[in-house]
Amino acid sequence: MVEAHGGKRVGIVLVSHSKEVADSTARLAAGLAGVPDALVAGAGGLPDGSLGTSEELIVEAARRMDEGAGVALLADLGSAVLTVKTLLAEGDELPEPARLVDAPLIEGAVAAVVTAAGGGDLDTVAAAAEEAYTYRKL
């Protein structure tokens, strides 16, 4: 696989209503992919630790994960998706390029992290995460 942007990797941000869900999913994806946590970050809950979504936490995580090859954002439910969409529409707070990926949070996170760790560009990382919808358990 060709590495994007001179060896820089796509960053992954997991947006959830829960800090624990976002952070645990990030650790799970990094651990299963065998890569450092530096590739994926959770952005869950509100700054006070309560349930919700925070533009501030999402922007901070996206900037921290940005190596210059883009940032893929995966979100869990309704307002998390809407918050990411709002940030993308505003166009000035998230690193460029940044993309909301239509994927299941856990399976998509693992696929995205594995693909990003292998040097996939943002399109390839997004496609891998989106393909996780097809993973069958039976």
N, C-alpha and C positions, 0 to 999 in steps of 0.2 A: 504494500500500500504506500502511496506517495505521501510524504509528510507535508502538511499544509504550512504555508508561510515560513519556510526556512527552519523546519524542525519544531516550531511552536505548535502547541496542541490546542484543540478546541476545549474550552472550559464548560463545565456542566453545573447548572444551578437547579436544585430541587426545591420547588415552592410548595409548601403545605400550610394548612391552617394550624399545624402543630409543630413546634420546634423539635420535639422528640421524634416525630415521624420523619421530618426532613433530615435531621442529623443522623438518625439511625439508618435511614435508607442510603444516605451518602456513604456512611461507613460500610454498610453491606456491599454496595456496588464497588467501592474501592477495594474491599477485601476479596470479593469474588474475582475481580479483574486482576488482582495482584499488583495494584498500583498505589502510590501514595495518595493520601487524602487531598493533596494539593491540586488534584485534577477535578474534584467534585466538592460542592459545598451545599449545605442545606440553608434555606432561607424560610424558616417556619415561624408561625406565631407572630405575636406583637412584641415590641421591644420590652415590655414588662413581663413577658413569658406567658401571657394568656393566649387563648385561641384567637386566631384571626390571620389576616395577611397585612404585611407592612411594605409599602413602597421602599422605605428607607432600608430595610433589611435585604430586600431583593437587589436593590442597586448596589449596596455594599458588597454582597456576595458576588454579583456579576463582575464588578470591578476587580475584586480579589482573584477571581478565576480567569480573568482576561489575560492571555499571553499574546494576543494579537492575531489569533486565528479564528476568533469568533466565540460566541457563548450560546449554548443551547439551554433553554429553560424548559423544564418539565413541571407541570402543576397538577395538584390533586383534584380540586373541586371548584365549582362555580366562581366564587369571588376571588380565588387565587388566580384562576384563568383570566378573569376580568381585570385584575390588578396588573398582571403582566401585559395584557393587551393595551391597557391605558399607558403604561410606561413605553411600550413600543410605538404607540401612536404619537406620544409627546416627542419622541425621537432624540432627546438630548441628554438623557440621564444614563441610559444603558450603553455599554461599549458597542462599537460597530465592528462587524455585524453581530446582531443578536437576533435570536429566533425562538418563538414559542413553538414547541414540538408537540404534536398531537400524538401522545403515547401514554400507555399505562405507567404510573409512577414507578413502581418497583422494577418490573421487567424492562421497561424502557430505560430506566436509569442504568441498569446493568449493561444492557446492549450499548447505550451511548458511551459509557465509560470505557468499555472494552474497545470500542471502535475509535474513540478519541485517543486512547493510550497507544493504539496501533498507528496513529498518525493520520487518521481519516479527517478530511475537511468537514466543514459545517454541514454541507449537503449530505455527505456520507453518514455522519453521526446522526443527523435527523432521520434519515431513511432507516438506519439500523434500529433506532428507538421506536419509530412508527411501525416497523415490521413486528415488534413485540406484541401487537394486537393479534397476530396470527398464531402465537404460541398456544398450543392446545395442551391440556392437562389430562385428557383421556384419549 
